[in-house]
Amino acid sequence: MNEYKEKSFRDTCRDLNAGSTVLLRVDFNLSRDSTGCWLLNDRLYRVIPVIKQLLAMQFGVILVSHLGRPRPGVWESSLSLSTLCEPLERLLGKSVTFLSDWPKQKTYLAAGSVALAENTRFLVGETDNNMRLAQHMVDGVDCVMMEAFACSHRRHASTFGVLYAAKTWCLGPEHEKEIQGMDRFLQTSSPRVAFIGGKKISTKLPLLTKLLETVDVICFGGGIASTLLHVKGYQTGTSWVEYSCREQVAEFFHLADRCSVKLVLPSDVQVSADNTDFRDPRVVAIDEILPHENIVDIGQASISSFVDHAESASSIYWNGPMGIYEYPSGIRGSADLARAISNAHAYSLVGGGDTLSVLDKLGIHAFSHVSTGGGAFLHYLANGTTYVLDARTRLKETV
């Protein structure tokens, strides 16, 4: 392992010589529309000024990111980052070289030039944090800059291993702002209210359990609410339900009671018998859902309840849409909640990839802090740290 040197972003840039090569770990895990066009959001836009700053200082910059969940060692055209070069070139105003076989192909970048590496998750050893791969990634690199806060809760070679292998590393300026935003939320007084949406509860359940130590109220929407309603014994029709984690969800309910945290489930929902485009929706109480209907969004009574909780909160945390926001029938709950939170007097912390997409779609951005992180966002709120910050602590203890 190289001698550990970790500094602030500003100090790191000052100490690097022109012509140095910087590995900038970013999060370009973006979606595409039905025509294949990239749906750009803040995860990309926020890092553009950082890249421009590094290029202006005459550093060579290798942009490194993952995309989706491919099988290691298997290349998939739909998960290649190659077509992202064009929008990057448009935003940066200069050509972007694509590294299709990185890190096998050695890269010698001219000062002030930029390259985009292929999807790291195509690499065998990436998700296993293989240290040989991590060392290969930093060969010829003068500094690693960790700008992908949204990936900081993952112990992967490109997010965690490279920090041990790097000559020098630092958090990027946007990453530093994310930590400041999290800390501000944790310093606020009660009542702290969380709004949790999105599709899957299985991946969030361990962190939601830890979150019970941090908040006073949690309001649920989205597919997560469907699973919770199912466990409570309600008919959820054809809605998305994670049947495999029913026992864990039941235990979560019991733990919330012991922690005196109020869990608020929808009292009414918007449903549709059309499981393709979710047309012709109707609003029903949660005990009136028919077997052939799909929950598309929370209903008006639920929206009013959620808004009341937002207006009475001292601090607010929102992660995940309240409905299937990609369709007109599933956007209202998220839209009304976004407006209520943006107008609330509370400190408001919102984040997650889908949440960012919702806010971009609505054009609502007036919050105290908007985070690019989803799982990392939850991980930090629940634990007060991330694996990246843990790595920094352990590395300091070894020197």
ChimeraX attribute file (.defattr): number of C-alpha atoms within 10 A of each C-alpha:
attribute: neighborCount
match mode: 1-to-1
recipient: residues
	/A:1	10
	/A:2	10
	/A:3	13
	/A:4	18
	/A:5	17
	/A:6	21
	/A:7	13
	/A:8	15
	/A:9	18
	/A:10	12
	/A:11	11
	/A:12	19
	/A:13	19
	/A:14	11
	/A:15	9
	/A:16	17
	/A:17	13
	/A:18	18
	/A:19	18
	/A:20	20
	/A:21	28
	/A:22	26
	/A:23	25
	/A:24	26
	/A:25	23
	/A:26	24
	/A:27	22
	/A:28	24
	/A:29	18
	/A:30	19
	/A:31	18
	/A:32	11
	/A:33	8
	/A:34	7
	/A:35	6
	/A:36	10
	/A:37	12
	/A:38	14
	/A:39	11
	/A:40	17
	/A:41	19
	/A:42	16
	/A:43	23
	/A:44	18
	/A:45	13
	/A:46	14
	/A:47	21
	/A:48	14
	/A:49	14
	/A:50	16
	/A:51	20
	/A:52	18
	/A:53	14
	/A:54	21
	/A:55	20
	/A:56	14
	/A:57	18
	/A:58	19
	/A:59	25
	/A:60	27
	/A:61	28
	/A:62	26
	/A:63	22
	/A:64	25
	/A:65	22
	/A:66	25
	/A:67	19
	/A:68	16
	/A:69	11
	/A:70	18
	/A:71	12
	/A:72	15
	/A:73	12
	/A:74	11
	/A:75	15
	/A:76	11
	/A:77	9
	/A:78	13
	/A:79	19
	/A:80	20
	/A:81	23
	/A:82	17
	/A:83	15
	/A:84	17
	/A:85	17
	/A:86	13
	/A:87	14
	/A:88	17
	/A:89	14
	/A:90	11
	/A:91	14
	/A:92	16
	/A:93	10
	/A:94	14
	/A:95	14
	/A:96	21
	/A:97	16
	/A:98	19
	/A:99	21
	/A:100	15
	/A:101	12
	/A:102	18
	/A:103	19
	/A:104	11
	/A:105	9
	/A:106	13
	/A:107	16
	/A:108	11
	/A:109	18
	/A:110	15
	/A:111	18
	/A:112	21
	/A:113	21
	/A:114	25
	/A:115	19
	/A:116	22
	/A:117	22
	/A:118	24
	/A:119	26
	/A:120	24
	/A:121	25
	/A:122	22
	/A:123	21
	/A:124	15
	/A:125	19
	/A:126	23
	/A:127	18
	/A:128	14
	/A:129	19
	/A:130	18
	/A:131	20
	/A:132	13
	/A:133	21
	/A:134	24
	/A:135	20
	/A:136	17
	/A:137	23
	/A:138	22
	/A:139	14
	/A:140	17
	/A:141	20
	/A:142	19
	/A:143	25
	/A:144	29
	/A:145	26
	/A:146	29
	/A:147	25
	/A:148	24
	/A:149	29
	/A:150	24
	/A:151	28
	/A:152	25
	/A:153	23
	/A:154	19
	/A:155	19
	/A:156	22
	/A:157	27
	/A:158	31
	/A:159	28
	/A:160	26
	/A:161	24
	/A:162	29
	/A:163	29
	/A:164	21
	/A:165	24
	/A:166	26
	/A:167	20
	/A:168	22
	/A:169	26
	/A:170	24
	/A:171	24
	/A:172	23
	/A:173	17
	/A:174	20
	/A:175	23
	/A:176	16
	/A:177	15
	/A:178	21
	/A:179	19
	/A:180	12
	/A:181	19
	/A:182	20
	/A:183	15
	/A:184	16
	/A:185	22
	/A:186	16
	/A:187	9
	/A:188	14
	/A:189	12
	/A:190	14
	/A:191	17
	/A:192	24
	/A:193	27
	/A:194	28
	/A:195	22
	/A:196	22
	/A:197	23
	/A:198	22
	/A:199	22
	/A:200	18
	/A:201	23
	/A:202	17
	/A:203	10
	/A:204	16
	/A:205	16
	/A:206	15
	/A:207	20
	/A:208	20
	/A:209	17
	/A:210	15
	/A:211	21
	/A:212	23
	/A:213	15
	/A:214	19
	/A:215	24
	/A:216	19
	/A:217	22
	/A:218	24
	/A:219	22
	/A:220	27
	/A:221	29
	/A:222	29
	/A:223	26
	/A:224	25
	/A:225	29
	/A:226	31
	/A:227	26
	/A:228	24
	/A:229	20
	/A:230	18
	/A:231	21
	/A:232	14
	/A:233	10
	/A:234	15
	/A:235	18
	/A:236	26
	/A:237	19
	/A:238	18
	/A:239	21
	/A:240	19
	/A:241	22
	/A:242	19
	/A:243	12
	/A:244	9
	/A:245	14
	/A:246	17
	/A:247	10
	/A:248	14
	/A:249	21
	/A:250	13
	/A:251	12
	/A:252	18
	/A:253	18
	/A:254	12
	/A:255	14
	/A:256	20
	/A:257	13
	/A:258	10
	/A:259	13
	/A:260	14
	/A:261	19
	/A:262	16
	/A:263	15
	/A:264	17
	/A:265	21
	/A:266	25
	/A:267	17
	/A:268	21
	/A:269	28
	/A:270	26
	/A:271	31
	/A:272	25
	/A:273	20
	/A:274	13
	/A:275	15
	/A:276	7
	/A:277	12
	/A:278	20
	/A:279	16
	/A:280	11
	/A:281	19
	/A:282	15
	/A:283	19
	/A:284	19
	/A:285	14
	/A:286	22
	/A:287	14
	/A:288	13
	/A:289	22
	/A:290	16
	/A:291	12
	/A:292	14
	/A:293	21
	/A:294	23
	/A:295	32
	/A:296	32
	/A:297	31
	/A:298	31
	/A:299	23
	/A:300	19
	/A:301	16
	/A:302	22
	/A:303	25
	/A:304	15
	/A:305	15
	/A:306	27
	/A:307	19
	/A:308	12
	/A:309	23
	/A:310	29
	/A:311	17
	/A:312	15
	/A:313	23
	/A:314	19
	/A:315	27
	/A:316	30
	/A:317	26
	/A:318	23
	/A:319	25
	/A:320	27
	/A:321	32
	/A:322	33
	/A:323	29
	/A:324	22
	/A:325	23
	/A:326	13
	/A:327	13
	/A:328	12
	/A:329	21
	/A:330	24
	/A:331	21
	/A:332	21
	/A:333	28
	/A:334	26
	/A:335	21
	/A:336	17
	/A:337	20
	/A:338	25
	/A:339	17
	/A:340	19
	/A:341	27
	/A:342	20
	/A:343	14
	/A:344	19
	/A:345	15
	/A:346	23
	/A:347	21
	/A:348	27
	/A:349	23
	/A:350	28
	/A:351	24
	/A:352	24
	/A:353	22
	/A:354	22
	/A:355	26
	/A:356	25
	/A:357	22
	/A:358	21
	/A:359	21
	/A:360	14
	/A:361	14
	/A:362	14
	/A:363	10
	/A:364	14
	/A:365	15
	/A:366	14
	/A:367	18
	/A:368	18
	/A:369	20
	/A:370	20
	/A:371	27
	/A:372	28
	/A:373	28
	/A:374	23
	/A:375	22
	/A:376	24
	/A:377	28
	/A:378	24
	/A:379	23
	/A:380	22
	/A:381	24
	/A:382	21
	/A:383	13
	/A:384	13
	/A:385	18
	/A:386	23
	/A:387	19
	/A:388	20
	/A:389	17
	/A:390	14
	/A:391	16
	/A:392	19
	/A:393	11
	/A:394	11
	/A:395	16
	/A:396	12
	/A:397	9
	/A:398	8
	/A:399	8
